Structures are given as structure tokens and as C-alpha cells.
Amino acid sequence: MLKLFYIAGLILLDAAIFSGTEIETMPCDFFDTVNVTGSQRLVNGSCLYQDLLIPSELMAEYTYTVLPDGTREPAETHLRGCVCKLRTCLRFCCHHSQLMGNGQCSGSVDLTRLNPYVNVTLQNGTVFRGHFQKEFILQSDLPKPCNEMYSLNDREETDQYTVFENGSLLRSYDNVTMSKRDYCLQPEHFKEGETASLRIVAHNCAIKSGDKTGQTFVLICSLVCLSSTIIVYRCLKKLRNLHGNCFVCCLICLFMGYLFLLLDLWELTNNFCATAGYTGYYFVMSTFLWLSVISWDLRSSLGSSQGASYQSKYLFLLYSIYAWGMAFIFTAVIYLVDHLVEDNPENEPWMPGVTYYSCWIKTHDWSAMLYLYGPMLIVIIFNSTMFILTAIEIIAVKRQLQVVVDRQERKQKHNSDKQTYGLFLRLFIIMGVNWSLEIVSYLVQNHEFWKRVLRVADYFNWSLGIIIFCLFVTKLSVLKLFKKGNDDCSEEEVSLEETQRL
């Protein structure tokens, strides 16, 4: 019996040794090699590559390519040499004469304009500045780390990095050390003020967000609350007036925006990334525009009757053409800019960049101010102006009513207007403060301290659906409407008065 265990152990040991033979025979890590198949071979078996003599013991035939995640992809048999054991290597994304755009190698570089010097920190801590072709071995045939890559401008405080002699890179932003599997170097055009430069810089993959559990939970709760609020406002006839219809359209847009955000968070939009990006942008812009419609309608309808049903339908049609139409124009603009403007590094800071780094427009440069935060700021200013003017008029009407006390009908209408104003004012304060924090967060995104402080604003943003549900549905007046039932009522009775008693 013991002999059987002994024999079985030997068989397993031999199998393990045999399975590891291929790995053991490889003289170095795949990412420390270059393809030397076409290089000059000498009589003693060594190879001459870029004036570097590679001994035969540092070469091996490969029938595969190692991907950044460690998996192997079959490839034609080729000879590779461990050049990085003999001289410091620079790991390039593509051939050094090309540029990187959207994670792809394209175009060509005017090498006469290229700054050819690269800083490398040696093992003793000193920094060596050398010509990339004369002092180093270039690796340009290794698989790219990922499809979505962005450059690190080492002249920016948040994009500092250090390349080490052993090929690793330290990213100062989050103090992460990366191997050659995770980054690569490539020439990049930069424009700083009036000065343009062409330098060799590091490119790395988009930084993945941390734990998604908290954001996912809050977003799902918001989606449930938004859908519940929409159902309530569509089921109760007394809420299906002009204000209510505009409010529901705004909530639908907010719901769709959160839905695409949740799908993108879990990378479920990768198969239709561009469609998700432009559609999500359309609904986000529609949300802002419907809010401006609500603030305008509150202002214009103050002190006047809701009017006949056909008049409300006519106004709602005009509002719909404005909100949905303007959102379509905004979306068409970013689509055309992305597809018609020449895709090169000089234009990138002003391009919307849907699918560049995620299924959303870029938010790390000034293009976001032009296409997203700028319009958001205009809507906030417009809404604030409308509410200030409305408040002034409400105060003026109240003073008039103190003098003319026998106008009971007008007083009731004034009370209804004031209650409507008070309810939606809360909505605009909540959403206005939230979006203002979003703009502030965008402006200070390069300051790590403020980014952490304003992280709470993100949760505030994701929980808007919950806040709206509590503000507009979980009220005694709405619960009374449910208790009374959805009785028929005339158009003259349709108002928000019952739902705005605080």
C-alpha cells in the first residue's frame, strides 16, 4: 500500500515538473523580451539586436504571446531575447514613430520635433536622463495593457510619475507601482498656453473606481423611489395638471440618467457604449431643461388661472418641443464634434470624448465645462432668477390682499400659488445645491483633499430620487388623496393645492 502511494507521488511530481518545464526553460519574464526573429545570428548562437549582443542562453522560441492579465494567446513560433537583462528597456505602446489615440496606435510623429530624452531613476536613487534611442532598448511589440488608455502629463501636479531602471513605474497620484504589463510609453502632443511640445510620456489604463456596493445601493433605492413618484403622479387625477406633467417628464429623465449611470458602473454598457453615452447625455440635459420649464411655468402662471384643458395641453406641447428638442440639439452637437472634428491630441481637450475613457463624456478637462457643467450653471442661474422674481411677486400680492380683504377667491388662489411655489422651491434648492456641488467638485478634481471632502456630494446626487419621493409623496395631503380614492373631478378642480399644504 505504501509503495502505491510512493509511486503515485512520483507520478504527480513528474507531472508537475513536466508541466513547469516550459516555464523553467524560459530565461526571463516575457515582458523583458523582444522579438529577435529577424536579427543577425552569429556562429556561436548569439544574436545581435540594436548593437546589443544577446547570448544564446538568454534566447528562446515562443509559440505564444503573454497578455497583460497573464493568459497566453497562441502565436506563430518566433525567437525572443531577454534584452532587459542586459540593458535598461523602455516599454512603448506602439512603434516610437506613432501616436496613441483612444487606445489605438495611429498617425506618425515628426521625430525632428520630438523631445527624445527620458528620465529613469536608477537603483541607487539617482536620475539618469538619456536619449530614448541611444541609451535604451525599445520594446514596442508587447500587448497593450488595455483598450482604454490615457496619457500622464508629467508637467501637471496630479500626473507625476517615476520610471525605474527595472521597468516599473510609480504613479504619484495614488502611489501605485505598476509593472510593464500595466503601462507603456509613447510620444504625445501637448499644448500649454502658447507653447506646444511633443514629448515621450507614460500611458496607463483608466483608474477603476473602488467599492461599488454603496453607490449601487443608493442608485437602486433612488430608481425605485423615482418610479414610485412617477406612478403616484400618473395615477392621481388631481396631480395630472400642467405642473404635474412637467414634473413627471423631469423625473423620467432623471430616472433614465440614473439607470445609465448604474449600467455603466457595472460595465453593462460596453457592448453599446457609444449609444449609452449619447442617450445618457440626452436625458441628463433633458432633466435640466425640464427644470427650467417648471421654474418658468411657475413664474408665468402665478396669479392666473390654470385655464381650459386645451390651453394646458397647448402649453405642455410647447414645453415638450423646447425641452426634448433642445436636448436633442445638445446631443447632436457633441455627436457631430466627436465624429467630424479630426481626432488628434491637440483637439482632444475640447472634444466631448464619448467612449474615450468611459461610456460618458470626458469630465477631466475643459470640454466638460463647455458641454455639461456650463449648461448646468446657466440653468441654475435661470432657475434662481425665476424663483427670486416669483418670491417678490408673491410678497407684493400678499401686501395687496392685506388691504383688499374681501377678495376671497383671489386670496385662495394666492395661497395655492404660494404653496406650489414653496414645494417646488424646496426641489430647486435641493437639486440646485447638488448640481452646484457637482460643478465645484469638477473644478477641484485635481486637489485630492477636496475630492475626498466632496465625496459626500456624490452620495447626495445619487440619493435625489429618495429625497424627491419623501418630499412629494410621503406627505399627509397625498396620503389623503389615496384615502379619498381617485374620484373624477372637473378641470377647474385640477390643481396642486391639496398636495402643497405643508
Beta strands, then each sheet from edge to edge (+ up, - down):
strand 1: 34-35
strand 2: 40-41
strand 3: 47-49
strand 4: 52-54
strand 5: 59-66
strand 6: 72-81
strand 7: 89-91
strand 8: 99-101
strand 9: 104-106
strand 10: 117-121
strand 11: 127-131
strand 12: 137-139
strand 13: 149-151
strand 14: 161-163
strand 15: 169-171
strand 16: 176-178
strand 17: 183-192
strand 18: 195-205
sheet 1: 1+ 6- 5+
sheet 2: 2+ 3- 4+
sheet 3: 7+ 12+
sheet 4: 8+ 9-
sheet 5: 10+ 11-
sheet 6: 13+ 18- 17+
sheet 7: 14+ 15- 16+
end
